[in-house]
Amino acid sequence: MPVRTRIAPSPTGAPHVGTAYMALFNLAFARKNGGQMILRIEDTDQSRSSNESETAIMESLQWLGIEWDEGPDKDGKFGPYRQSERKNIHAQHVQILRDKGHAYPCFCTANRLKDVRSEQMAKKETPRYDGHCLHLSQEEVENKITAGEKFVIRLKVPTDGECCFTDELRGEVKIDWKQIDHQILQKSDGYPTYHLANVVDDHLMRITHVIRGEEWISSTPKHVLLYKYFDWDTPIFAHLPLLRNPDKSKLSKRKNPTGINYYRDAGFLPEVISNYLGTMGYTLPDQREIFSIEELTQSFDIRRVSLGGPIFDLAKLKWLNGRYLREKLSEKEVVERMIDWKINSGFIQKIIPHALQRLENFSDFMPLSGFLFQDYPELELSSLIGKFDASDASKLIKTCEWELEKLAPWNRHQICKLFQNLAEKEDKKLKEILPLFFQVISGESVSLPLFDSIEILGPDLARLRLRKALEFLTSEGFGLSKKGLKSLEKDYRQKYGDRID
């Protein structure tokens, strides 16, 4: 059977460098072995999935030079390639499991499940479903369904023994079945969960190697069990180490920009990002630091992947980008790349309508709009906080960051509504809070219109500026303590609802 790998991102937010990292290694392995890589969109979370996010994922991967052989935009024998379009296929396989006695309906309410988990945690037990509905008779099940009670379908998991599977990078892995929850396979709305859809689609799309992040190791027993219940061969698993911040913590937007589009908008070369991701836990046999995707593919050996957490260091990425500019591109090519980046009529045309009323001559343009070409502006404490108490400024900026994380679509109208809502819920006038955000976004007390500027910057650069302002306030001794942040989160949920991590 030919080698087939896949990447399966969820279209629920900005394209993540972790997605590109996994895609790059899946692509290199597939190409090295004469196989194909498939792009499948895991949009089973209908409440959070969006077409905009799906499009952004595909565009960002293509910008990096990462191409796939089959996907939503490329015909293949095993489509459709969006999980939401495979709902009937998944439902059929859920029924197969039920008919075999490997899955069962669960009618437990959210409150009951919360109580069970709280009790288990109080006893220092692993929180998991207690099997309450596992032994319902067929008559009881039918009566509950007839009565209109909502239910999900759960996977029946062994109570004794352990699951053993082989990881291509780690050898034999053993996990006690008592640690494995009775996973929900089908939600009450009829959509499958990731775990069911993942296994069914991998099998039907003939995926031979599942190369993914190490956070999925603990879920692999559920997947192994499903393959067994369906009487299918299990693919080869390889769990790559997760990207880390310089302090060894898991890569997080709280400490590092994680959106691929940030690096595009901040002026990095796409081949540099791909090159740098290729060094994450992997070294070419000749120890080269600079190489193309094609060169990585030619020498790729998955057994050379190091299990030590690879460090995604922005300082080193900038250094590598500088080397590319000086060593790989001619001066003419640098100019061409800069024009493609932002020194072009399309980007400047976005700015002109807002700058024109403030221009007296062309030399005014760059001082007025230069902040739109920056990564983030320099800040000065007294100018930043103005009439605000510094701690109040931190809270307001953090609240705005959480709100911007949820903003969709990204346009001036929605941004304006966000700030009006922010002022209302914080019991302030809009004109009271705008000077603070003029400083955060532009570094100036007066600049181009704020809402238009935020729209032009885009989600990644705009949110980064809020985080940089918070880092600056922290460095000045006015940051949010852990206790203060926890209190703010509680207050935020009461006023604005849940936030997106």
N, C-alpha and C positions, 0 to 999 in steps of 0.2 A: 504494500500500500504506500503511495507517495506521501511524503511528509506534508502535513497541513497544520499550520498554527493559526491563532486568531488573537485579536484584541477585541475587547467588549466593553467600551466605555459607556457610562451612563450620561445621557444628555441633560444634566441637572445643574450645570454651572459653567464657569469659565474653563476652557481647556487647560489641563494641568500638566506640568512638566513630567510628573510621574507617569501619566498616560503615554507621553512621548517616549520615555525611558523604556517602558514595557514594549511599546510598539517597535522600537528600534531593535531590541534584542530578539523579539519574535521574527521580525523581518530578516535580520542577519542569519538566524538559525535556519529559517525556511529556505532562503536563497542559497545558503551554503550547501544545503542538502537537496537542492534541485526541486524544492517544493513550492507551496503557495501560502500566502498569509491572507486571512479573511478579516474584514472589518464588520463587526456585528454591533448594532446599537441596542443596548440593554435598557429599554425604556419601559420596564414593567411598573415603575413608580410614576403613574400617570399624573399625580398631583404636582410633581416637581419637574417632570420632563418637558422639554420645549424644542420646537423646530429650530429656534434661533441657536440654542446650545448645540444641537446636532450639527448644524451648518458650520458653526464656529470650530467644533472639534475637527471636522474634515478639512476645513480650510487651513487650520493651524498645522495639522500633520503634513499636508501637502506643501505648506510653506517651508517646513523643515526638510523636505525631500523624502518623506516617508510615504510610500505608495503601497496599495493593497491590490490583490488580484480579484477579489470578489467583495461586494458590499452593497449598500443601499443605492449607490450611484454607478455600480458596475454589475452587469449581468453575470449570473453564475447558475450552476445546476441546482444549488441547494437553498435558494431563497424561499421566502423573503428574508431580508437581513435585518429587519427591525422586529424585536420580540413582540411588540404590540400587534404586529400583523400575523403572528403565529399563535394567537390565543386559542384557536380551535385545536391546533396540533397539541398544545400543552394540556388542554382539557381532556383530550383523548388519552393522553398518557397518565394523567391523574386518575382517570377511571380504571385504567389497566392496573394501577397500584392498588386501588380500592378493591377491585375484583379479586386480586391475589391475596388480599388481607394485609398488605404492606403499608396502607395508609387509612386514615379514619377521620370522620368529621368531629370537630371540636366546637362546642357551643359556649365555652367559658367566656364570661364578660371581661372587659378590660379591668374592672375593679377587682374581680376575683383573682386574675392573674397577678395584679399588683400586690394583693395581700399575700398570695403564695410566695412570691419572690421576696417580699419583705421578711416573711417568717423564715425562709431559708437563709437569707443573709444574716438574720439575727442569730441563727444557729451556726453561722460560718460554713454553710453548705454552698455548693455551686448552684447558683440560680438556674433553674430549668423547669420545664413544664412537668407537673406531677402525675400526668397520665389520667387525670380525672375522667375524661370522656372515652378513654381507650376501651373500657369494658361495657359501654352502653350496648344494650341489645338492639337488634335490627328494628324491632317494634318501637323502642324508645327513640331511636334516631328518626324513624319515619314520622312519629308523632310530633317531634320537635320541628322537623322541616315543614310539616303540614301546618303547624301553628305559626309559622312565619319567623321562627327564631333564626337569627343570623349565625352563620358558622363558617369555619375555615377547615381546610384539610391539612392534617398533620402527618408527618412521616413516623412510622413505627420504628423505634430504635431498640436494639438489644439492651438488656439490663445488666448482663454480665460479660466479662471478657474484655478484650481490647481490639481495636482496629489496627491492622498492620498494613502499611503501604510503602512503596519505594519512591523516594524522591531522587531525581537524577543528580542533584547537587549534595544531598544530605544523607543518602543511603536509606536504610530502613527507619521508618518513623512509626512509633507505637503510641496510641492515645486510648485511654480507658473509655469504654462506652458510657460509663457513668458521668463523664464530663460532657456528653453530647446531648443537646436538647432535642425534643421531638419537634423538629423543624416544621414550620408552616410551609406547605408546598403550594397551596392555592388560597388566595385571600377571599374575603367575603364578597368582593366585587367580581369574582371570577377570574381575575388576573393571577398569573403564577408569580411566585416569588423568584428571586434571582436563582436560588439553589436548584429548583426544579427546571426552570427554563434553561439554565446554564448547561446542565447535564444532557437534557433532551436535545438541545440544539447542537451541542458539541458532537454528540453521537450522530445525529442526522446529517450534519455538515462534514462528517468524517474527519474530525480533528484528531490528529495522532499525538500531538504534544501540547499539553496545557502549560504554558510558561507564564507565570503570574507572580504577584508579590507575596512575600512571606506571611502577610497578614491573613492569607487564605489557608494556611496550614491547618489551623484549628477547625476549619469547616470541611476539610477534605474527607474526613470519615463519612459525613453526610453524603458526599458525592460518590465515594466508593460504594456505599450502601445502596445508593440508587442504581448504579451500574449493575450491581449484583442482583437487585430485585428485578431489573429489566432483562437480566441474562445477557448483558452486553459486555464486550471487552473493555477494560479500563484503559484510558490513554496513559501516556507517560507524563508524569508530573515533574515540574522543575519550578521551585519557588525562589525567586530572586530576592536578594536583600533589599530592604526599603531605603530610599534616599534619606539622608540625615542632614540636619543643620550642623554648622561647625561645632556646636556644643554637644553633638551626638544625639540630640533629641530628634524625633521624627520630623521630617521636613514639613513645615507649617507656614502658612501665609502670615502667621503672627510674627515670624522671625525672618522670613525670606519671601520675596515675590515668587509665587508658584504658578501663576498663569502664563501660558506660552505667549499670549498676546502682549503681556507686559514687556517681554524681552524684544518682541518685534517693535513695539511702540517706543521703547527706550533706545533703540538704535543698534541692537546686536545683529550680527550676521546670522542667518539661519543655519549655514553650514558649521558655524562655531558652536551653536547650541547642540546640534546633532553630534559633532565631534566630542564636545564635553560630556554629553550623556553617555557616549560610547566608552568613556574612561571610568564610568561609575561601576566599580567592582570588577573591572576588566582591563587587562593589559595586553596589547598586541605582542606577539612573540619577539619582535625586534625592539620593543620598548618605545616605539614612536609615540609622541604626544599629539602630533598633528596628523590627521588622516580623514579620509572621506568615508561616506557610508559604504561605497563600493569596496574600499580597501578594508574596512572593518569586516564586511561580508566575506571577502576572499580568505581571510585568516581566522574566521570565527570558530571557536571551539568552546562550547558551553561549559565544558569541564574546567576551563580557565577562570570562570566566574568566581570571585572571592566572596565568601559569606560575611566578611566583616562589613559593617554598615558603611556604604560609600558616602562621602561627605560632599554635599552640593555647596560649594563655597563661591559666593558671588564675587569675591575679590579675585579668585583664580580665574573665574569665567571672564572677568573684565581683562585680566592679563592676557588670556588666550585670544580674546577678541582683538586686543591691540596687536598681538603677533600676526594675526591674520591680515589686519589692515596694512601692516608694514611689510610683511614677507610674502603674502599670497596674492595681493592685489596691486595693480599699477596705480599711479596717481589718477589716471583717467578713469579707471574702474572705481576708485574710491569716490570720485565726483559723481559718477553714474549711480552708485549705490546710495549716496546721500540724497540725490534727486529722487530716486525711487522711494526713499524713506519718508521724508517730509518736505524737502525743498522742492516741492512740485506744485503745479497750478491747482491740482485738486485739493490739497491740504490748505494751501494759502487762501483759496477761494472760500473755505469754511470760515476763515478768520476775518477776511476783508469786510463783510457786512457789519461786523461788530466793532472793527477798528476804524472804519472810514470816518465816522463822525468825530474821532479824536485826532486824526492825522492833519498836520499842517505841511509836512513834507515826507518823503520816503524814509528819511533817516529816523523818523519817529516810530517806524513800524516795529523794528526789533526790540527797542526798549519796552514798548507797549505789549508786545505779544511773545517776547522771548521765553516766558515761563511755560508756554505751550510746547516748546522744543526741549525743555529740560526734563530730567528724570524727576527731580523734586527741587523746590527752591530752598535757599538758606532762610532760616527763621531767627528772629530776635525777640526775646521774651516780652519786653514791654509792649512792643508793637503787636505781638500775637494776641496777648490776653486783653489788651486795652482796658476797658472798664470791668472786665470779668474778674472774678476771683479765679486764680489759676486752677484750683481743684475743680471748680464748676466748669471751667473750660474743658478740662480733661473728660469730664463726664459727658458733656455735650458732644464733643468730638467722637468719643467712643460710641455714643448712641447713634450718631449720624453714620458712623462706619457700619454698624449693624444694619441700619436701615438701607444703606446703599448696597449691602450684600444681597438684599432681597429685591432690589429694584429691577423690574422688567416690564416693558421694554425700556432700553436706555435712551431717553430722549429728553429734550428740554421741558416738555410739558410734565412728564412724570417727575423729573428732578425738582421742578417748581412746586408741585404738589407735595413732594416729600418734605421740603423745607418749610412749607406752610403748615404741614401737619406737625413737624418737629417743634415749631414755635408754639403752636396751639397746645400741644400736650405738655410742653415744658413751661407753660404759662408765661410766655414772653412774646413780645412783638417781633415780627419778622425782621424789622429794621434793627432790632437790638442784637440779633445773633449773626446777621450777615457780615459785619466787619471781621468777626473772628474767622469766618470761612473764606473771606477774601484773602486773609493772610495765609491760611492753611494751604489754599490752592495756588495762589500766585506769589506769595511772599511780599505782597504790596497791600497797602490799605485801599488803594484805588487801582482798578485794572479794568480789563474787558468785562462785560457782564458775566456774573458768577455762574448762572445756570447754563449759559451757552458755553462757557469755558469748560465746565465739568462735562458737558456733552461731547465737546471736541476732544478732550483728553481721553475719554473712554473709561470703562469700569476699572481696569487694572491700574492705570496711572493715577486716577482720581482717588481710589481707595488707598493706594500706596501713600499718597500725600497725607491722608488722615493718620495713617499708622506712623509715618515719620514725625508728624507733629506731636503725637502721643509719646514717641520715643524721646523727642526733644524736651517735652515737659517733664518726663521722668528723669532725664539727665540733669534737669534744673531743680529737681527735688519736689516736683508737683505731680508726679504720676499717681496712678491708681494702685493702692495696695491690694493684696489678694482679698482681704476682707471688704475693701471698698468696691472691688470689681464684682464680688459675689452679691453685694447689696444692690449694685447698679443693675446686674442681670435680673434680679428679682423684680426691681422696679420697672425694668424694661418690659418684662413679660406681662406685667399688669397693664401697662400703657399701650404696648405695641404688638403683643402676642409673641409667639416663639420666634427665635432667631435662627439663622442658618449658620452652621459651623463652617 
